Amino acid sequence: MGRSIGNQNLKQYIVRKAKQLGAEIVGFAPVSRWEEYNETKPSFFPQNILPNTKTVIVLGVPILIPMLDTTPSIVYSELYNTTNRLLDDIAYKITVAINAKGYQSIFFPRDGYGDISVLVPKPEAAFSHVFAAKYAGLGTIGYNHTLLTKEFGPRVRLVSILTEAEIAPDQIIKRELCIKCELCGKCCPTSAFTTTENLIADMDKTKCAVYHEQLKKELHYPCGVCIKVCPIGDDRKLFGNNTRKYLNEKKVLSRDPSNAEYSGWEHCRSFGSK
């Protein structure tokens, strides 16, 4: 193993390899940003997980709006599973490649929990990809606690690589991407977001986890409504913005389950799950 590759060359190599493997967005964060922002306990800092960590590399892949629109359905559930497999696969391959260049590296899996039921009593994981992505310059945290990106709004899945390599960081996005329209809160099936005065809402995470536990029993986990309805993201230019349709969905379908405007979504929900 050798350390002949330079900092900038290593960064370019990782970005190129990540894109070749399927990542759409890639960012780099120095570990100093965890202490600088002080938004998590030190036990959640990356250097507590891998002591030699100098840089956290965050990779993201998009969630496709038309498939997400059908949630809860097997269509979105399988999309979610696909992105999870892809993220762990990409992160593993890049981690091995960085190790081969002489730098200790590991990846932290995209979810960080074995089953949704464990989040009911303890709704958190050992490491936050959302904060890591914020510190890596990929986006800002929105009202619904998710990362908002310029490219995909909150419709992005994340995984992180922890490495001892010192790699030039990306600039943090200083302008908040969340416009605080609160559409996510208005459409949330569990009314989990409980405040309106803050940019990032107070959230009943246990209520959210209990609902997801039920969706898993019905075989169409996860929910995803709060990322489905968000108007932020360049992906809206391709797929359009369905704000009115999202706001009216529950009321319209309660009156008329066969309403033509929602027939495609309801069709997907009617097959493959309970």
C-alpha positions as CSV (number, residue, x, y, z in Angstrom):
1,M,0.0,0.0,0.0
2,G,1.2,3.5,-0.7
3,R,0.3,7.1,-0.1
4,S,1.7,8.5,-3.4
5,I,-1.6,9.9,-4.5
6,G,-2.0,13.6,-3.5
7,N,-4.9,15.2,-1.7
8,Q,-6.5,16.8,-4.7
9,N,-5.9,13.8,-6.9
10,L,-7.5,11.6,-4.2
11,K,-10.5,13.8,-4.1
12,Q,-10.9,13.7,-7.8
13,Y,-10.4,9.9,-7.8
14,I,-13.1,9.4,-5.2
15,V,-15.6,11.7,-6.9
16,R,-15.0,10.1,-10.3
17,K,-15.3,6.5,-8.9
18,A,-18.5,7.4,-6.9
19,K,-20.2,8.8,-10.0
20,Q,-19.2,5.8,-12.0
21,L,-20.7,3.5,-9.4
22,G,-24.0,5.4,-9.3
23,A,-23.7,8.3,-6.8
24,E,-25.3,11.5,-8.0
25,I,-23.9,13.8,-5.3
26,V,-20.7,13.7,-3.4
27,G,-19.4,15.9,-0.6
28,F,-16.4,16.1,1.8
29,A,-16.5,17.3,5.4
30,P,-13.6,17.7,7.9
31,V,-14.2,16.3,11.3
32,S,-13.7,19.7,12.9
33,R,-17.2,20.8,11.7
34,W,-18.9,18.4,14.2
35,E,-17.3,20.3,17.1
36,E,-17.7,23.7,15.4
37,Y,-21.4,23.3,14.9
38,N,-22.0,21.3,18.1
39,E,-25.3,19.9,17.0
40,T,-24.8,16.4,18.2
41,K,-23.3,14.8,21.3
42,P,-19.5,14.0,21.0
43,S,-20.4,10.3,21.1
44,F,-22.0,10.8,17.7
45,F,-18.9,12.4,16.2
46,P,-17.2,10.4,13.4
47,Q,-13.9,10.2,15.3
48,N,-15.6,8.4,18.1
49,I,-16.5,5.7,15.6
50,L,-13.2,5.6,13.8
51,P,-10.6,7.4,16.0
52,N,-8.3,8.4,13.1
53,T,-11.1,10.0,11.0
54,K,-10.0,13.3,9.4
55,T,-12.6,13.4,6.6
56,V,-16.2,12.2,6.1
57,I,-17.3,11.6,2.5
58,V,-21.0,11.6,2.0
59,L,-22.7,10.1,-1.1
60,G,-26.2,10.5,-2.3
61,V,-28.6,8.9,-4.7
62,P,-32.0,10.3,-5.7
63,I,-35.6,9.1,-5.0
64,L,-37.7,9.3,-8.1
65,I,-40.8,11.5,-7.7
66,P,-43.3,9.5,-9.7
67,M,-42.5,6.3,-7.7
68,L,-42.5,8.2,-4.4
69,D,-45.9,9.7,-5.2
70,T,-47.5,6.3,-4.9
71,T,-46.5,5.9,-1.3
72,P,-47.4,3.8,0.7
73,S,-46.9,1.2,-2.0
74,I,-44.7,-1.7,-2.9
75,V,-43.4,0.5,-5.8
76,Y,-41.9,3.1,-3.4
77,S,-40.9,0.4,-0.9
78,E,-38.8,-1.4,-3.6
79,L,-37.3,1.9,-4.8
80,Y,-36.2,2.6,-1.2
81,N,-34.7,-0.9,-0.9
82,T,-32.9,-0.4,-4.2
83,T,-31.3,2.9,-3.1
84,N,-30.2,1.3,0.1
85,R,-28.5,-1.6,-1.6
86,L,-26.9,0.7,-4.1
87,L,-25.6,3.1,-1.4
88,D,-24.0,0.4,0.7
89,D,-22.5,-1.2,-2.4
90,I,-21.0,2.1,-3.6
91,A,-19.7,3.0,-0.2
92,Y,-18.1,-0.4,0.4
93,K,-16.3,-0.4,-3.0
94,I,-15.0,3.2,-2.4
95,T,-13.9,2.4,1.1
96,V,-11.9,-0.7,0.0
97,A,-10.3,1.5,-2.8
98,I,-9.2,4.2,-0.3
99,N,-7.8,1.5,2.1
100,A,-5.8,0.1,-0.8
101,K,-4.2,3.6,-1.2
102,G,-3.0,3.4,2.4
103,Y,-5.7,5.3,4.3
104,Q,-7.8,3.7,7.1
105,S,-11.4,3.9,6.1
106,I,-14.8,2.5,6.9
107,F,-18.3,3.3,5.8
108,F,-21.4,3.7,8.0
109,P,-24.4,1.9,6.5
110,R,-27.2,4.1,5.2
111,D,-29.9,3.4,7.9
112,G,-28.0,2.3,10.9
113,Y,-30.8,0.2,12.5
114,G,-31.8,-3.4,12.2
115,D,-35.6,-2.9,12.1
116,I,-37.9,0.0,12.4
117,S,-39.3,-1.4,15.7
118,V,-36.1,-0.5,17.5
119,L,-36.7,3.2,16.7
120,V,-39.9,3.3,18.7
121,P,-38.2,3.4,22.1
122,K,-35.0,5.0,20.8
123,P,-35.6,7.0,17.6
124,E,-32.0,7.6,16.5
125,A,-29.0,5.9,15.0
126,A,-25.3,5.9,16.0
127,F,-24.4,8.4,13.3
128,S,-26.3,11.0,11.3
129,H,-25.9,11.1,7.6
130,V,-28.0,14.3,7.5
131,F,-25.6,16.3,9.6
132,A,-22.7,14.8,7.8
133,A,-24.2,15.8,4.5
134,K,-24.8,19.3,5.8
135,Y,-21.2,19.6,6.9
136,A,-20.1,18.2,3.5
137,G,-21.8,21.0,1.7
138,L,-24.6,18.9,0.1
139,G,-27.5,20.8,1.5
140,T,-29.3,22.3,4.5
141,I,-31.7,20.8,7.0
142,G,-35.4,21.6,6.5
143,Y,-38.5,21.9,8.6
144,N,-39.1,18.1,8.4
145,H,-35.6,17.2,9.7
146,T,-34.4,15.9,6.3
147,L,-31.5,17.2,4.2
148,L,-32.6,19.5,1.4
149,T,-30.4,19.5,-1.7
150,K,-30.5,21.8,-4.6
151,E,-30.7,18.9,-7.0
152,F,-33.3,16.7,-5.4
153,G,-34.8,18.6,-2.4
154,P,-35.2,16.0,0.4
155,R,-35.6,13.2,-2.1
156,V,-32.1,11.8,-1.7
157,R,-30.7,8.8,0.2
158,L,-27.3,9.1,1.9
159,V,-24.3,7.0,3.1
160,S,-21.1,8.2,4.7
161,I,-17.4,7.1,4.5
162,L,-15.1,7.8,7.4
163,T,-11.4,8.1,6.4
164,E,-8.1,9.1,7.9
165,A,-7.2,10.8,4.6
166,E,-7.1,14.6,4.9
167,I,-9.1,15.7,1.9
168,A,-10.0,19.3,1.0
169,P,-13.5,20.0,2.3
170,D,-16.4,21.4,0.3
171,Q,-18.0,24.7,1.3
172,I,-21.1,24.6,3.5
173,I,-24.3,26.0,2.0
174,K,-25.1,29.0,4.1
175,R,-28.4,30.0,2.5
176,E,-31.2,27.9,3.9
177,L,-33.0,25.9,1.1
178,C,-36.1,25.3,3.2
179,I,-38.7,28.0,2.4
180,K,-40.8,26.9,5.5
181,C,-44.0,26.3,3.4
182,E,-44.8,23.6,6.0
183,L,-46.4,21.5,3.3
184,C,-44.6,18.5,4.9
185,G,-46.3,19.2,8.2
186,K,-49.7,19.7,6.6
187,C,-49.6,16.4,4.7
188,C,-47.9,14.3,7.4
189,P,-50.2,11.3,8.1
190,T,-49.2,11.4,11.8
191,S,-49.0,15.1,12.4
192,A,-45.5,14.5,13.8
193,F,-44.3,18.0,13.3
194,T,-45.5,20.0,16.3
195,T,-44.2,23.6,16.0
196,T,-44.4,26.3,13.4
197,E,-42.2,29.0,14.8
198,N,-38.8,27.3,14.1
199,L,-37.2,26.6,10.8
200,I,-36.7,23.0,11.9
201,A,-39.9,21.8,13.6
202,D,-40.1,20.0,16.9
203,M,-41.0,16.4,15.9
204,D,-42.6,13.5,17.7
205,K,-40.2,10.9,16.4
206,T,-41.8,8.1,18.3
207,K,-45.1,8.8,16.6
208,C,-43.4,8.7,13.2
209,A,-41.6,5.4,14.1
210,V,-44.8,3.7,15.3
211,Y,-46.5,4.6,12.0
212,H,-43.6,3.2,10.1
213,E,-43.8,0.0,12.1
214,Q,-47.4,-0.4,11.0
215,L,-46.4,0.2,7.4
216,K,-43.8,-2.5,7.6
217,K,-46.3,-5.0,8.8
218,E,-48.5,-4.0,5.8
219,L,-45.4,-4.6,3.5
220,H,-45.3,-1.1,2.1
221,Y,-42.7,0.6,4.4
222,P,-41.6,3.5,4.5
223,C,-43.9,6.5,4.4
224,G,-42.0,9.3,2.7
225,V,-44.9,11.8,2.5
226,C,-42.8,14.6,4.0
227,I,-40.2,14.3,1.2
228,K,-42.8,13.6,-1.4
229,V,-44.6,16.9,-1.0
230,C,-41.6,19.2,-0.7
231,P,-41.4,21.7,-3.5
232,I,-37.6,22.2,-3.3
233,G,-35.3,20.6,-5.8
234,D,-34.3,20.7,-9.5
235,D,-36.0,17.4,-9.9
236,R,-39.3,19.3,-9.8
237,K,-38.4,20.9,-13.2
238,L,-38.5,17.4,-14.7
239,F,-41.5,15.9,-12.8
240,G,-43.5,19.0,-12.0
241,N,-44.9,20.3,-8.7
242,N,-48.1,18.7,-7.4
243,T,-48.8,21.0,-4.4
244,R,-52.6,21.2,-4.9
245,K,-52.8,17.5,-5.6
246,Y,-50.8,16.7,-2.4
247,L,-52.8,19.0,-0.2
248,N,-56.2,17.6,-1.4
249,E,-55.2,13.9,-1.6
250,K,-56.5,12.8,1.7
251,K,-59.8,14.7,1.5
252,V,-60.5,13.7,-2.1
253,L,-59.8,10.0,-1.6
254,S,-61.8,9.8,1.6
255,R,-64.8,11.0,-0.5
256,D,-64.1,9.2,-3.7
257,P,-61.4,6.4,-3.6
258,S,-61.7,5.9,-7.3
259,N,-61.1,9.6,-8.2
260,A,-59.5,9.7,-11.7
261,E,-56.8,12.2,-10.7
262,Y,-55.3,9.8,-8.2
263,S,-56.1,6.5,-10.0
264,G,-52.4,5.7,-10.8
265,W,-51.3,6.2,-7.3
266,E,-54.2,4.2,-5.9
267,H,-53.7,1.4,-8.5
268,C,-50.1,1.0,-7.3
269,R,-51.2,0.9,-3.7
270,S,-53.8,-1.8,-4.4
271,F,-51.3,-4.5,-5.3
272,G,-48.3,-6.2,-3.7
273,S,-48.9,-5.2,-0.1
274,K,-51.6,-5.5,2.5
